[in-house]
Amino acid sequence: MFKATVYVTIKQSVLDVQGTAVQGALHSMGFDEVEKVRIGKYLEVELNTDDRAAAEERLKAMCEKLLANTVIEDYRFELVQA
């Protein structure tokens, strides 16, 4: 069994409207040192397999088909044996 941690973020070339709004809110609260905020998603996925290569392949397919919008988002994952 493997446990995957998936991070999905807006591509650097895409305007992150949510991040900009959070940055503005932080500035209005006195956190002027905040230079930039990017918003993303964090997911934990458990895969019932002992084959690391198969787990990586399936996880990549999940990310590209559902978990990330690859037009505007990047993703990366970490895979550890549970």
Buried (B, 14 or more C-beta within 10 A) or exposed (E): EBBBEBBBBBEEEEEBEEBBEBBEEBEEEEEEEEEEBBEBEEBEBEBEEEEEEEBBEBBEEBBEEEBBEEEEBBBEBEBEEE
